[in-house]
Amino acid sequence: MTSHASKSSLDFPNDLPEAILELKRERNALLLAHYYQEDEIQDLADVVGDSLALARAAQEADCEVIAFCGVHFMAETAAILNPDRVVVVPDLEAGCSLADGCPPDEFAEFVAQHPGAKVLSYINSSAEVKAMSDLICTSSNAVKMAEQFAGEELIFAPDRHLARWVGKNIGRDDLVVWPGACVVHEQFSARELAKLKVRHPEADVLAHPECDQAVLDQADFVASTTGIIQRAVEYPDRPSIVATEEGVFHSIRQQAPNKELIPAPGADESCSCSQCPFMRLNNLEKLYLALRDLEPRVTVPSELATRALQPIERMLALS
């Protein structure tokens, strides 16, 4: 194995995927990857999934090391669920606009303005925000989690678009909503989508609930990442316009190789609107170094982890 040379001058193994698998075996590591990761990372992972599936996999982990190929809040969740295991990420700078856009001190003030209200936080949030919550949700179970608070004042954070969609599904327009948004899903343009639908009238429009309402209004199907994949695979001969991160295309094509997939457009034709700039910070080289050096490591202070664990475990039990 290569010694601890400086990262700038490191000569990576010729067969990087095989070297990663060998390190994974040596470290007794579990490799988790979100659907939004690069194809080559997904191909090496033990589990590929959405936030809920990966949280479950982390909860059930039987290993010494968890290498989490996703963004920081996901690795934090794994660390909270596994306080005695080493949790590493390929790039510590892989954050999330939702988590970063809900600072814990500001959120604490927001919650204090609504005494007695329950707090339902999207898993795309920091450990500190999770610790202030009564329950956590993902996009795949958000409606079910919100239904646990019927008749109670409910704060939903940090995604305002998901909150609106959840409220619509449970018949509530009184949710107290933190005004956050996903940098990827908010960029999809309803106007450009309408034009695209004219060019592809036969296409099935699949959208994530983090999208703006004007985009959801044009969708044939609104669901979580996993739901979108399942719907696309269910109709292999029908083109799909997909309004979520295009990392899902890899899983869809594995199950429906001839499926025609069309990324939903953004307002700016020059942008890679359907690629998350945070998720795409991870790559094979960084994953190799993370497994080799067991760095960058994600840890959560024990007192904070204990408080954040309760709403996470409650979500997993209810799911």
N, C-alpha and C positions, 0 to 999 in steps of 0.2 A: 504494500500500500504506500502511496506517496506520503512523504513526511510532511510536517507542518511548514511548508514553504509559504512565503507571502502570497496572498491571493492574487496580487497583480501579476506575479511572475509564474504562477502555477501552470504546469503542463498537465492538462487533464488527460485521463486515460483515453485511448483510442476508441474503445467501446464503452461510452459513458453509461448507457442504459444497463449493461451487464455489470459495470462497476458499482452502480447504485444498488442493484439487486444483491450483489455480494456484500456490500456494506449493510444493507437491510438485514441480511441473514446474520452477519457478525454482531450487529447491535441488538438483535431480537426486536426489530422495529416494526411497527405497524404504519403503513403509508396510507394516509387518507387524502383524497383529492376531491375538490368541488368540481361540479360540472363545468364551471367557468374557466378551468385551467387549460393550458395548452394540451393538444392531443397527446404528445409524447409523455407528459406527466400522467395523464389519465390512464395510459396504457400500462404504466408501471405500478399503479396504485393497487392496494389490497381492496379498498372500498372507494368507489366513486359515487357521489350522491349529492343531494341538496343538504341544506343546513340541518334539517331534522334527521335525515338518515345518518349524517356524519356525527351528530350529537349522540345518537343511539350507538353507533359503532365505537365512539370514544368511551361511552359508559360501559360497554361490554368488553373493552380492550383487555387482552391477556398478553402483555408484552412488557419490555423494559423501556422502550422509547416509542413515542408517537411523533412521526414526522407529518406535519399538517400542511398540505399544499392548498392554501386558501388565503384568507386575509386574517388580520390580527385578532379580531373578535372571535373568530372560529377557533383559533389556537387557544385563546383565553378560556373558552368554554371547555375545551378538552383538558386544559390544565386544572380547571375548577373540578371537573369530574374525576381527575386522576392526580391528586396532590402528591402522590409518591412516585410518579413516573416522570421521566424527562420528556418534555414537549418542545420540539424545535420547529422552526419555520424556515423556508428558504430565504425569505427577505423580510426583515422586521419592519420595513417601510411599507409593506403591503397592508394599507389601512382600508378604510371604508368611509365614503362620504356621509353615510347615515350615522355611523358611530362617532365619527369626528365632528359631525355637525350637532351633536347633543352633548355638550360639555357637562360633566357631573355636577359642578357647582351651580350652573345655570338651571339644570334640570331639577335640582333640589329646591331651588327657589320657586320654580314653576309648580312643583308638587305641593309646596307649602301654601300656595295660593288657593288650593282646593282641599281644605282639611276634610278628612273622612273619605276622600275619593280612593278607589282602588286603582292600582297601576298595572297595566298590561303593556309589557315592553317587547318589541320585536327583537329577535335574537341578534339582529344587526345593531348591537349596542355594546357599550363597554361593560366591563365587570362591575364598575361602580354604579352604572344605571341599572343593571340587572339586580344589584343588591338593594336598590330602592323599590323594587317591583314586587307585586303579589304573585305574578305569573308571567312566564315568557311564552312567546309564540313564534312560529315560523310562518311563511306564506302558505304552506300546505295545511296548517292547522289553526290559522288565525281566527277563522269564524267560530270554530268549536271552542277555542279558548275564550273568546269574547262572550260566548253564550254562558260561561260560568258566572258572569256578573250581572245577570238579568235583574233589573230594578235598582241597581246601584250606580252611583256616579262613577264613571270610568275614564281614566286618563289613558290615552294610547300614544306610544312613542316608539321610534322617532319618525316614522314615515307617514306623511299626511295622505299620500295617495292610497296606500294600503289601508289606512284608517277609514278613509271614505268608502272604499270598496267593502270593507268589513261591516261598517255601519249600514250600508245599503243591504247587505245580505242578512243582517239580523234585525232589520227594521228599526234602526236607531239613528237619529240625526243629532244626538246630544253628546256624542263623544267629545271629550276634552283632548285636543290633538296638538302634539308638539309639531311645529311646522318644518319637518325635515323632508329630504327627498334623495333618491338614488341618482348619482351623476350619470349613470348609464340609461336607466329607464326613463328619466325625465327628458332626455334628449330626443326621443322618438317624436317625429313630427306628424301630427294628425293630418295636416294639409298634404304633406308629401305621401303619406300613407294612402290617402284618398286617390291621388294620382296613380299610385302603384296598383291599387285595386282595379282601376280602369284598364290597366295594361294586362292584368292577370285576373280576370273575372271569375275564373274557376278555382282560385286559390282559397284556402282555408286560412283565416287570419287568427293567429294564436298570440295572446298577449299576457304578460305578467301583471299582476294587480298593482305593482309599483309604478306602472305607467300612468300618465295623465288621463283624466276621464274622457277627453276628446279622442284619445287613442282607443281606450276600452270600448267606447261607443261603437267603434267600427269593427270590433273583434267578433269572430264567430265563437271564440272559446277563450275564457280567462281562467288562468290557473297558475299554480306554483311551477317552478322549474321542472319538477318531476311530472306534474300533470301535463305540461306542454310537450314533454318528450313522449309520454304515453299517447297523447292525442295524435301527434305527428306519425308515430309508428302504426297507430290504428288504421290510418288511411294512407298506405304507402304509395298509392297511385295518384293521389291528389296533391298538387303543390301546396306548400305551406309558407305563408309570410309570417315570420317569427319576430315578435317584439320582445326579445330578451337577449341576454348576452349570448353571442354566437358560439361560445364553447359547447353549448348543448348540441350543436350540429354533429359533433363527433359521435356521441352516444346514439343519436337518431340514425346516423348512417351505418353504424354497426348493426343495427336491427333492421333497417330498411335501406339497403345500399343504393337503390335506384331512386330514392325519394328526392324530389326537387325542393330545395330549401332556399328561401329568399329572405335576406335580412331586412327587417323593417327600416325605413330610411329616417335619417335625421334632417333637421332644417339645413344643415351645412353639408353639402355633398362631399366636401373634402375630408370630413372627419371619419374616423373609425368608430362611429357612434355605438355600434353593438359590441364593442370590446371594452371590458373594464380595465382602466389603466392601472388599477391596484392589483387585480388578479394577475395581470400580465407581467408584473414585476418578477414573478417566480419563473424559473427555468431549470433545465437539467443541471447546469453547472452549479447553480446555487443550492439545489437539492443535494447534489453530491457533497458539497462542502458542509452543509448542515449535518448530514449523516456522518461525515468523517470527523468533524470537530465538535459535534453536539452543540453547535451554536449557529444562529442566534437562538437562545432558549427563552421560552415564554413562561413566566411564573406569575402567580397571583398571591399577594399576602394572605396568610391563613385566615385572619379574621374576616377580611373581605370575601375570600373564597367561600367561607362558611355561610355568609349571608346570601351570596349570589347563588349558591348551590340549591337552596330551598326552592325558589321559583322554577329553576331549571328542572329539578327532579319532579316537581309537581306537573310540569308540562309533559315530561316523558311518561309519567304515570297515566295522565289523562289521554295521551296519544295512543 
